[in-house]
């Protein structure tokens, strides 16, 4: 019984310390806030459709099952499977676009 009481006290103390450590600061930030305006590409926005832009060269994230497959909508992989699950959950049609990513210079 005493061991259980001691363990409970320890857990409560750990919870209090963890909660206190997560608290924010009450001061204000000295950094100025800047407003960023981004215009979404209208070619990717269509009602009832989810567009997933991927670079189909990064297995296992996204890739073609065989060399003969070139249709981006037939790609497979983690990213594509995730996008298919989201589209299905929201009742959307999935459009996969193969968009090569630029290399940093």
URZI-V248947 format. One record per helix or strand of 2 or more residues. SS is the DSSP state (@ for helix, = for strand). FROM is the first residue (numbers start at 1). TO is the last residue. If there is no record, write none. Layout:
((SS/FROM/TO) (SS/FROM/TO))
This chain:
((@/2/21) (@/42/44) (=/49/54) (=/62/63) (@/72/74) (@/78/90) (=/93/98))
